[in-house]
């Protein structure tokens, strides 16, 4: 059972590390990301925080997935 959990955690981590950086590129290129002066808007800041949290969770998921293999 723990091997299956480890595999699922690693798949989750890989998926998140592939998807979120691509989404970040779209957010950064969005016209709503910067105001007329070129400063980041709330749209940009909120997405930066959300994507950062998602990548931290993905890293924790990857670590937990690897540890699951050592536990079993």
C-alpha positions, 0 to 999 in steps of 0.5 A: 500500500505504501508503494502505491501511495509513493507512486501517486505522490510522485505522479502528483509532484511531476504533474504539478512541476510540469503544469504550473510553470506553463501557467505562470508563463501565461499569467506573466504575459497577460495584459492584466499582470502589469499596470500602465507603469509596468508595476505588477498588479494584484492579478499578478501577485495573487497568481504568483502566491498561488503558483508558489504555494502549489510548487511548494506542495509539489516539492513536499509531495515529491519528498513524501513520495520518495520517503514512502519507498524507504518506509515500505 
